[in-house]
Amino acid sequence: MADCARNRTMPLTPFQSEVLRLLAKNRSPKSYVAGGVSLNAQEATRFSSDVDVFHDVEEAVIAASEADVDLLIEHNYSVRQDIWAPTFRRAWITKGENGVKLEWCQDSAWRFFPIEPDDVLGWKLSRFDALTNKALAMGGRAETRDLIDLVTNASHYPLHSIIWSACAKDPGYTPLLLLNQMQRNSRVNPAEMEEMGLQIAPYELKTAWIEVADRAKSEIDRAASAGIEPGLAFLSKEGKVGWFDSPGYSAHRASLRGSLPRIPGAYYGI
């Protein structure tokens, strides 16, 4: 998929980049960018139509959304509030003919890695945690963007590893059950692909998904037969994501607000 993805060279529109750089000063480990933008802001994979800002607690949603709105108005942006509840807020940010949708949400603080600093976004969810969230999202909805993000990252973050780890965030799933639900929702919508800037044929994306999903099924069956505990991640000393029987890889658990694994001599490039 990565080899055939003839995408645009810029993953953010100029207006999205302008708004995100302005708001970066308001981001912190308690108010961070997640979703598709956290995966694609600095790599040319796909465009996102909205920006998700996650928070661990309701009070942070309220404080961050109000601070962002004040800063945007101060810089002459128009802000139209759409949904304005304590744990979820949505607004349309416009200036001239340009616009972007911002969403402030409360999300679980249970994750594998700490929130990361980012030159463009300020602070963001780790790529690994963003992908486990994508797997869980795809288990419950049919959105082409979820499929794209999982397939385009599969060479460095294998789907079976992502699915196995994601079960720590929703113990109601077994890895095989989650994969089955994701396969049910593996819809490819050509109009959505065009909107996101993907210049590949729908059958290419679907073929790539089937390949990674088939491998995931085989590896999940193998891990289950070996009695491996669901919900674990497996990392090398260099911080690469691997599998339970990869030589030199160690298990890493999700925790409240995430942690870096303690492996002697390790360098973490998550």
DRENLOMI-176562 format. One record per residue (C-alpha): residue number from 1; residue in one letter; x, y, z. Coordinates in steps of 0.1 Angstrom, whole numbers, plus 5000, padded with zeros to 4 digits. Layout:
% residues N
+-----+-----+------+------+------+
:   n : res :    X :    Y :    Z :
+-----+-----+------+------+------+
: NUM :   A :    X :    Y :    Z :
...
+-----+-----+------+------+------+
//
This chain:
% residues 270
+-----+-----+------+------+------+
:   n : res :    X :    Y :    Z :
+-----+-----+------+------+------+
:   1 :   M : 5000 : 5000 : 5000 :
:   2 :   A : 5028 : 5024 : 5009 :
:   3 :   D : 5045 : 5018 : 4976 :
:   4 :   C : 5014 : 5024 : 4955 :
:   5 :   A : 5000 : 5054 : 4975 :
:   6 :   R : 5006 : 5082 : 4951 :
:   7 :   N : 4994 : 5109 : 4976 :
:   8 :   R : 4997 : 5146 : 4977 :
:   9 :   T : 5029 : 5158 : 4993 :
:  10 :   M : 5012 : 5178 : 5021 :
:  11 :   P : 4990 : 5160 : 5047 :
:  12 :   L : 4976 : 5193 : 5061 :
:  13 :   T : 4959 : 5220 : 5041 :
:  14 :   P : 4976 : 5254 : 5045 :
:  15 :   F : 4947 : 5266 : 5066 :
:  16 :   Q : 4947 : 5236 : 5089 :
:  17 :   S : 4984 : 5240 : 5094 :
:  18 :   E : 4979 : 5277 : 5102 :
:  19 :   V : 4952 : 5270 : 5128 :
:  20 :   L : 4971 : 5241 : 5144 :
:  21 :   R : 5003 : 5261 : 5147 :
:  22 :   L : 4984 : 5289 : 5164 :
:  23 :   L : 4967 : 5266 : 5188 :
:  24 :   A : 4999 : 5245 : 5195 :
:  25 :   K : 5007 : 5269 : 5225 :
:  26 :   N : 4974 : 5256 : 5241 :
:  27 :   R : 4983 : 5220 : 5238 :
:  28 :   S : 4998 : 5200 : 5266 :
:  29 :   P : 4999 : 5164 : 5279 :
:  30 :   K : 4964 : 5171 : 5292 :
:  31 :   S : 4951 : 5185 : 5259 :
:  32 :   Y : 4966 : 5169 : 5229 :
:  33 :   V : 4958 : 5162 : 5192 :
:  34 :   A : 4947 : 5127 : 5183 :
:  35 :   G : 4928 : 5109 : 5155 :
:  36 :   G : 4939 : 5111 : 5119 :
:  37 :   V : 4957 : 5144 : 5122 :
:  38 :   S : 4980 : 5130 : 5148 :
:  39 :   L : 4989 : 5102 : 5124 :
:  40 :   N : 4992 : 5123 : 5092 :
:  41 :   A : 5003 : 5158 : 5102 :
:  42 :   Q : 5039 : 5153 : 5093 :
:  43 :   E : 5037 : 5124 : 5068 :
:  44 :   A : 5020 : 5126 : 5034 :
:  45 :   T : 4994 : 5098 : 5038 :
:  46 :   R : 4959 : 5115 : 5037 :
:  47 :   F : 4941 : 5147 : 5045 :
:  48 :   S : 4917 : 5149 : 5074 :
:  49 :   S : 4885 : 5170 : 5074 :
:  50 :   D : 4886 : 5177 : 5111 :
:  51 :   V : 4909 : 5180 : 5141 :
:  52 :   D : 4904 : 5160 : 5173 :
:  53 :   V : 4917 : 5173 : 5206 :
:  54 :   F : 4915 : 5147 : 5234 :
:  55 :   H : 4915 : 5152 : 5272 :
:  56 :   D : 4915 : 5128 : 5301 :
:  57 :   V : 4889 : 5147 : 5322 :
:  58 :   E : 4858 : 5168 : 5316 :
:  59 :   E : 4873 : 5199 : 5332 :
:  60 :   A : 4901 : 5198 : 5306 :
:  61 :   V : 4877 : 5197 : 5277 :
:  62 :   I : 4859 : 5228 : 5290 :
:  63 :   A : 4891 : 5247 : 5298 :
:  64 :   A : 4909 : 5238 : 5265 :
:  65 :   S : 4879 : 5246 : 5242 :
:  66 :   E : 4874 : 5280 : 5258 :
:  67 :   A : 4911 : 5289 : 5256 :
:  68 :   D : 4912 : 5278 : 5220 :
:  69 :   V : 4881 : 5298 : 5210 :
:  70 :   D : 4894 : 5329 : 5228 :
:  71 :   L : 4928 : 5326 : 5210 :
:  72 :   L : 4911 : 5321 : 5176 :
:  73 :   I : 4888 : 5351 : 5180 :
:  74 :   E : 4918 : 5372 : 5192 :
:  75 :   H : 4934 : 5364 : 5158 :
:  76 :   N : 4903 : 5373 : 5138 :
:  77 :   Y : 4890 : 5338 : 5131 :
:  78 :   S : 4852 : 5332 : 5130 :
:  79 :   V : 4841 : 5305 : 5154 :
:  80 :   R : 4807 : 5288 : 5150 :
:  81 :   Q : 4798 : 5265 : 5179 :
:  82 :   D : 4779 : 5234 : 5168 :
:  83 :   I : 4778 : 5210 : 5198 :
:  84 :   W : 4788 : 5225 : 5231 :
:  85 :   A : 4785 : 5198 : 5259 :
:  86 :   P : 4808 : 5194 : 5288 :
:  87 :   T : 4826 : 5162 : 5275 :
:  88 :   F : 4823 : 5169 : 5237 :
:  89 :   R : 4825 : 5202 : 5219 :
:  90 :   R : 4825 : 5209 : 5181 :
:  91 :   A : 4831 : 5242 : 5163 :
:  92 :   W : 4837 : 5254 : 5128 :
:  93 :   I : 4866 : 5277 : 5124 :
:  94 :   T : 4867 : 5299 : 5093 :
:  95 :   K : 4885 : 5329 : 5078 :
:  96 :   G : 4876 : 5340 : 5044 :
:  97 :   E : 4867 : 5310 : 5023 :
:  98 :   N : 4888 : 5286 : 5044 :
:  99 :   G : 4875 : 5264 : 5072 :
: 100 :   V : 4882 : 5235 : 5095 :
: 101 :   K : 4862 : 5215 : 5121 :
: 102 :   L : 4876 : 5213 : 5156 :
: 103 :   E : 4864 : 5188 : 5181 :
: 104 :   W : 4873 : 5187 : 5218 :
: 105 :   C : 4866 : 5153 : 5234 :
: 106 :   Q : 4871 : 5134 : 5266 :
: 107 :   D : 4888 : 5101 : 5262 :
: 108 :   S : 4903 : 5074 : 5284 :
: 109 :   A : 4937 : 5080 : 5299 :
: 110 :   W : 4945 : 5043 : 5296 :
: 111 :   R : 4972 : 5040 : 5269 :
: 112 :   F : 5006 : 5025 : 5262 :
: 113 :   F : 5028 : 5055 : 5258 :
: 114 :   P : 5029 : 5091 : 5272 :
: 115 :   I : 5017 : 5120 : 5252 :
: 116 :   E : 5044 : 5133 : 5228 :
: 117 :   P : 5056 : 5168 : 5220 :
: 118 :   D : 5053 : 5178 : 5183 :
: 119 :   D : 5067 : 5207 : 5163 :
: 120 :   V : 5034 : 5214 : 5145 :
: 121 :   L : 5007 : 5202 : 5169 :
: 122 :   G : 5022 : 5211 : 5202 :
: 123 :   W : 5014 : 5177 : 5218 :
: 124 :   K : 4999 : 5146 : 5203 :
: 125 :   L : 4989 : 5110 : 5210 :
: 126 :   S : 5016 : 5085 : 5202 :
: 127 :   R : 5013 : 5068 : 5168 :
: 128 :   F : 5010 : 5034 : 5184 :
: 129 :   D : 4981 : 5045 : 5207 :
: 130 :   A : 4965 : 5064 : 5178 :
: 131 :   L : 4965 : 5032 : 5157 :
: 132 :   T : 4951 : 5010 : 5186 :
: 133 :   N : 4923 : 5036 : 5188 :
: 134 :   K : 4918 : 5033 : 5150 :
: 135 :   A : 4914 : 4995 : 5153 :
: 136 :   L : 4888 : 4999 : 5180 :
: 137 :   A : 4870 : 5026 : 5160 :
: 138 :   M : 4870 : 5003 : 5129 :
: 139 :   G : 4854 : 4976 : 5151 :
: 140 :   G : 4824 : 4998 : 5155 :
: 141 :   R : 4820 : 5018 : 5123 :
: 142 :   A : 4826 : 5016 : 5085 :
: 143 :   E : 4848 : 5045 : 5077 :
: 144 :   T : 4874 : 5043 : 5049 :
: 145 :   R : 4898 : 5066 : 5067 :
: 146 :   D : 4903 : 5040 : 5095 :
: 147 :   L : 4912 : 5013 : 5070 :
: 148 :   I : 4936 : 5037 : 5052 :
: 149 :   D : 4954 : 5046 : 5084 :
: 150 :   L : 4958 : 5010 : 5095 :
: 151 :   V : 4970 : 4998 : 5061 :
: 152 :   T : 4994 : 5026 : 5054 :
: 153 :   N : 5011 : 5020 : 5088 :
: 154 :   A : 5011 : 4982 : 5087 :
: 155 :   S : 5048 : 4979 : 5075 :
: 156 :   H : 5060 : 4994 : 5108 :
: 157 :   Y : 5030 : 4987 : 5130 :
: 158 :   P : 5017 : 4952 : 5120 :
: 159 :   L : 4979 : 4949 : 5122 :
: 160 :   H : 4980 : 4918 : 5144 :
: 161 :   S : 5002 : 4937 : 5169 :
: 162 :   I : 4978 : 4967 : 5169 :
: 163 :   I : 4947 : 4945 : 5173 :
: 164 :   W : 4963 : 4924 : 5201 :
: 165 :   S : 4973 : 4955 : 5220 :
: 166 :   A : 4940 : 4973 : 5214 :
: 167 :   C : 4922 : 4947 : 5236 :
: 168 :   A : 4938 : 4963 : 5266 :
: 169 :   K : 4917 : 4994 : 5260 :
: 170 :   D : 4885 : 4975 : 5256 :
: 171 :   P : 4886 : 4941 : 5274 :
: 172 :   G : 4851 : 4933 : 5259 :
: 173 :   Y : 4870 : 4923 : 5227 :
: 174 :   T : 4892 : 4893 : 5221 :
: 175 :   P : 4917 : 4899 : 5193 :
: 176 :   L : 4899 : 4876 : 5169 :
: 177 :   L : 4865 : 4892 : 5177 :
: 178 :   L : 4879 : 4926 : 5170 :
: 179 :   L : 4895 : 4915 : 5137 :
: 180 :   N : 4862 : 4900 : 5127 :
: 181 :   Q : 4843 : 4932 : 5134 :
: 182 :   M : 4869 : 4952 : 5115 :
: 183 :   Q : 4866 : 4929 : 5085 :
: 184 :   R : 4828 : 4935 : 5086 :
: 185 :   N : 4834 : 4972 : 5084 :
: 186 :   S : 4862 : 4972 : 5058 :
: 187 :   R : 4842 : 4994 : 5034 :
: 188 :   V : 4861 : 5013 : 5007 :
: 189 :   N : 4843 : 5045 : 4995 :
: 190 :   P : 4859 : 5060 : 4963 :
: 191 :   A : 4844 : 5094 : 4971 :
: 192 :   E : 4860 : 5095 : 5005 :
: 193 :   M : 4893 : 5084 : 4991 :
: 194 :   E : 4893 : 5112 : 4966 :
: 195 :   E : 4884 : 5137 : 4993 :
: 196 :   M : 4913 : 5126 : 5014 :
: 197 :   G : 4938 : 5130 : 4985 :
: 198 :   L : 4944 : 5093 : 4978 :
: 199 :   Q : 4953 : 5088 : 4941 :
: 200 :   I : 4950 : 5050 : 4940 :
: 201 :   A : 4922 : 5027 : 4928 :
: 202 :   P : 4897 : 5014 : 4954 :
: 203 :   Y : 4906 : 4978 : 4945 :
: 204 :   E : 4943 : 4985 : 4954 :
: 205 :   L : 4933 : 4997 : 4989 :
: 206 :   K : 4909 : 4967 : 4993 :
: 207 :   T : 4936 : 4943 : 4982 :
: 208 :   A : 4961 : 4957 : 5006 :
: 209 :   W : 4936 : 4955 : 5034 :
: 210 :   I : 4928 : 4918 : 5027 :
: 211 :   E : 4965 : 4910 : 5027 :
: 212 :   V : 4973 : 4926 : 5061 :
: 213 :   A : 4940 : 4913 : 5076 :
: 214 :   D : 4948 : 4877 : 5064 :
: 215 :   R : 4982 : 4879 : 5079 :
: 216 :   A : 4967 : 4893 : 5111 :
: 217 :   K : 4943 : 4864 : 5113 :
: 218 :   S : 4971 : 4839 : 5110 :
: 219 :   E : 4993 : 4856 : 5136 :
: 220 :   I : 4964 : 4861 : 5161 :
: 221 :   D : 4956 : 4824 : 5158 :
: 222 :   R : 4992 : 4816 : 5165 :
: 223 :   A : 4995 : 4838 : 5195 :
: 224 :   A : 4962 : 4825 : 5209 :
: 225 :   S : 4974 : 4789 : 5205 :
: 226 :   A : 5006 : 4799 : 5224 :
: 227 :   G : 4985 : 4812 : 5253 :
: 228 :   I : 4997 : 4848 : 5250 :
: 229 :   E : 4978 : 4873 : 5271 :
: 230 :   P : 4957 : 4897 : 5250 :
: 231 :   G : 4963 : 4934 : 5255 :
: 232 :   L : 5001 : 4933 : 5254 :
: 233 :   A : 5024 : 4952 : 5231 :
: 234 :   F : 5059 : 4938 : 5222 :
: 235 :   L : 5088 : 4961 : 5217 :
: 236 :   S : 5125 : 4959 : 5208 :
: 237 :   K : 5153 : 4978 : 5226 :
: 238 :   E : 5151 : 5003 : 5198 :
: 239 :   G : 5114 : 5009 : 5204 :
: 240 :   K : 5102 : 4990 : 5173 :
: 241 :   V : 5069 : 4973 : 5174 :
: 242 :   G : 5071 : 4935 : 5170 :
: 243 :   W : 5054 : 4903 : 5180 :
: 244 :   F : 5054 : 4879 : 5210 :
: 245 :   D : 5081 : 4856 : 5195 :
: 246 :   S : 5103 : 4882 : 5178 :
: 247 :   P : 5138 : 4877 : 5192 :
: 248 :   G : 5148 : 4905 : 5216 :
: 249 :   Y : 5113 : 4919 : 5220 :
: 250 :   S : 5097 : 4924 : 5254 :
: 251 :   A : 5061 : 4927 : 5266 :
: 252 :   H : 5048 : 4962 : 5275 :
: 253 :   R : 5015 : 4969 : 5292 :
: 254 :   A : 4990 : 4998 : 5289 :
: 255 :   S : 4987 : 5020 : 5320 :
: 256 :   L : 4971 : 5051 : 5333 :
: 257 :   R : 4985 : 5079 : 5310 :
: 258 :   G : 5010 : 5055 : 5295 :
: 259 :   S : 5047 : 5048 : 5302 :
: 260 :   L : 5079 : 5042 : 5284 :
: 261 :   P : 5090 : 5005 : 5287 :
: 262 :   R : 5120 : 4999 : 5309 :
: 263 :   I : 5144 : 4979 : 5288 :
: 264 :   P : 5182 : 4983 : 5296 :
: 265 :   G : 5200 : 5001 : 5268 :
: 266 :   A : 5168 : 5010 : 5250 :
: 267 :   Y : 5161 : 5038 : 5226 :
: 268 :   Y : 5125 : 5046 : 5221 :
: 269 :   G : 5115 : 5058 : 5186 :
: 270 :   I : 5078 : 5051 : 5190 :
+-----+-----+------+------+------+
//
